[in-house]
Amino acid sequence: AQVELRQEAALALAKIARSVVGSDAGLALSAAREAAATSDNEEVQREAQGAIDLAESMADYVMKWGVSGPWTDPGTKREALLHTSFLPEEDSVDNIEWAPMPSGQDPGKPWLLNLSRAIGGNDRVAYLLTYIHSPDRKPARLELGSDDAVKVWLNNRYIHANLVWRGVTPGDDAVPITLHPGWNELLLKVVQGSGDWGACVRIVAPDGNSLGGLRTTTTLTAQEALERVPRPPPTPVLLWNMDRNEDGMLHDASGHGGTTAAKGEPTF
């Protein structure tokens, strides 16, 4: 509001807006537009427009998450961790302690959820939880990148898994989903082998355009909990016959798989 400081303040506001895009794209967009409207200085306009462009590109990324981890199992490594059930996928998420997941820490990758920095270590698992509010029933597309393997549940229903070892690239996996009216629970399991560790999530319309009208939060108030999308009852989707012989070995008797024997109980 002070004329003699207006240009300097507008430039500072634009730079701050750019730095917080990863943690709150909506707030960054509002601040950058305010900076642009306050001063017609060329440097201010350039910095503000850069923040606006970046914030608009981040509009569909989900950046508010709770994190739980690390979860480990002695002797279990890499791909076996994806198939190992830990408490967040066995119990209600309401009974798990979730910490705020830091976001927007890498200016070059504002969409990155950096688990290496937040937790660190090798041969372990982290779970990420968020709630997404949709005003009505919406077909959508969940786009995600992960480092490394990933498994996803929407409203307590398993919808996707990818046993892969890679760096985080936005949109590596694209999963068709349906958001229901109210608060939709989205849970991710991200496996760490070694090296970098992280994920990113974007929700768009089925054609890739911005969906709009979505809100996210990491915790639900008592009032918001009343709008929580009910968890669907379990539905059998596959029957796979297994035979056990006298030595306790399990054999695939379905005719759909291989002939490899596995000792112990089957894991679904």
Solvent accessible surface area in square Angstrom, and as a share of the most:
residue,aa,sasa,rsa
1,A,134,1.04
2,Q,107,0.48
3,V,114,0.65
4,E,137,0.61
5,L,83,0.41
6,R,91,0.33
7,Q,99,0.44
8,E,122,0.55
9,A,57,0.44
10,A,3,0.03
11,L,35,0.17
12,A,48,0.37
13,L,56,0.28
14,A,0,0.00
15,K,99,0.42
16,I,103,0.52
17,A,1,0.01
18,R,100,0.36
19,S,76,0.49
20,V,46,0.26
21,V,0,0.00
22,G,2,0.02
23,S,51,0.33
24,D,54,0.28
25,A,19,0.15
26,G,52,0.50
27,L,111,0.55
28,A,0,0.00
29,L,33,0.16
30,S,69,0.44
31,A,17,0.13
32,A,0,0.00
33,R,125,0.45
34,E,105,0.47
35,A,0,0.00
36,A,26,0.20
37,A,92,0.72
38,T,56,0.33
39,S,15,0.10
40,D,135,0.70
41,N,42,0.21
42,E,134,0.60
43,E,76,0.34
44,V,1,0.00
45,Q,66,0.29
46,R,146,0.53
47,E,36,0.16
48,A,0,0.00
49,Q,92,0.41
50,G,20,0.19
51,A,0,0.00
52,I,19,0.10
53,D,74,0.38
54,L,45,0.23
55,A,1,0.01
56,E,88,0.39
57,S,68,0.44
58,M,4,0.02
59,A,68,0.53
60,D,24,0.12
61,Y,35,0.13
62,V,6,0.03
63,M,18,0.08
64,K,94,0.40
65,W,2,0.01
66,G,3,0.03
67,V,13,0.07
68,S,8,0.05
69,G,37,0.36
70,P,62,0.39
71,W,64,0.22
72,T,68,0.40
73,D,57,0.30
74,P,129,0.81
75,G,79,0.76
76,T,24,0.14
77,K,126,0.53
78,R,94,0.34
79,E,84,0.38
80,A,45,0.35
81,L,0,0.00
82,L,3,0.01
83,H,101,0.45
84,T,32,0.19
85,S,56,0.36
86,F,18,0.07
87,L,81,0.41
88,P,2,0.01
89,E,44,0.20
90,E,113,0.51
91,D,57,0.30
92,S,32,0.20
93,V,5,0.03
94,D,93,0.48
95,N,103,0.53
96,I,19,0.09
97,E,159,0.71
98,W,54,0.19
99,A,52,0.40
100,P,116,0.73
101,M,11,0.05
102,P,54,0.34
103,S,22,0.14
104,G,17,0.17
105,Q,73,0.32
106,D,45,0.23
107,P,122,0.77
108,G,66,0.63
109,K,92,0.39
110,P,11,0.07
111,W,39,0.14
112,L,23,0.11
113,L,1,0.00
114,N,27,0.14
115,L,0,0.00
116,S,40,0.26
117,R,146,0.53
118,A,41,0.32
119,I,46,0.24
120,G,18,0.17
121,G,39,0.38
122,N,83,0.42
123,D,38,0.20
124,R,55,0.20
125,V,0,0.00
126,A,0,0.00
127,Y,0,0.00
128,L,0,0.00
129,L,6,0.03
130,T,0,0.00
131,Y,9,0.04
132,I,1,0.00
133,H,21,0.09
134,S,0,0.00
135,P,79,0.50
136,D,70,0.36
137,R,150,0.55
138,K,37,0.15
139,P,76,0.48
140,A,3,0.02
141,R,66,0.24
142,L,0,0.00
143,E,18,0.08
144,L,1,0.00
145,G,0,0.00
146,S,0,0.00
147,D,9,0.05
148,D,9,0.05
149,A,0,0.00
150,V,0,0.00
151,K,30,0.13
152,V,0,0.00
153,W,29,0.10
154,L,13,0.07
155,N,9,0.05
156,N,79,0.40
157,R,107,0.39
158,Y,121,0.46
159,I,53,0.27
160,H,36,0.16
161,A,37,0.29
162,N,42,0.22
163,L,82,0.41
164,V,40,0.23
165,W,82,0.29
166,R,46,0.17
167,G,45,0.43
168,V,25,0.15
169,T,70,0.41
170,P,49,0.31
171,G,34,0.33
172,D,69,0.36
173,D,11,0.06
174,A,62,0.48
175,V,11,0.06
176,P,114,0.72
177,I,16,0.08
178,T,39,0.23
179,L,0,0.00
180,H,68,0.30
181,P,78,0.49
182,G,8,0.07
183,W,5,0.02
184,N,0,0.00
185,E,6,0.03
186,L,1,0.00
187,L,8,0.04
188,L,0,0.00
189,K,0,0.00
190,V,0,0.00
191,V,0,0.00
192,Q,2,0.01
193,G,2,0.02
194,S,67,0.43
195,G,58,0.56
196,D,107,0.56
197,W,5,0.02
198,G,0,0.00
199,A,0,0.00
200,C,1,0.01
201,V,2,0.01
202,R,60,0.22
203,I,3,0.02
204,V,0,0.00
205,A,16,0.12
206,P,75,0.47
207,D,103,0.53
208,G,19,0.18
209,N,95,0.49
210,S,73,0.47
211,L,34,0.17
212,G,40,0.39
213,G,59,0.56
214,L,49,0.24
215,R,135,0.49
216,T,35,0.20
217,T,29,0.17
218,T,45,0.26
219,T,99,0.58
220,L,36,0.18
221,T,80,0.46
222,A,88,0.68
223,Q,118,0.52
224,E,40,0.18
225,A,46,0.36
226,L,140,0.70
227,E,77,0.35
228,R,60,0.22
229,V,13,0.08
230,P,112,0.71
231,R,85,0.31
232,P,49,0.31
233,P,102,0.64
234,P,134,0.84
235,T,83,0.49
236,P,128,0.80
237,V,140,0.80
238,L,122,0.61
239,L,148,0.74
240,W,84,0.29
241,N,82,0.42
242,M,71,0.32
243,D,82,0.42
244,R,122,0.45
245,N,65,0.33
246,E,187,0.84
247,D,89,0.46
248,G,22,0.21
249,M,48,0.21
250,L,11,0.05
251,H,63,0.28
252,D,38,0.20
253,A,49,0.38
254,S,22,0.14
255,G,75,0.72
256,H,134,0.60
257,G,44,0.42
258,G,53,0.51
259,T,130,0.76
260,T,118,0.69
261,A,41,0.32
262,A,59,0.46
263,K,151,0.64
264,G,32,0.31
265,E,133,0.60
266,P,50,0.31
267,T,101,0.59
268,F,206,0.86
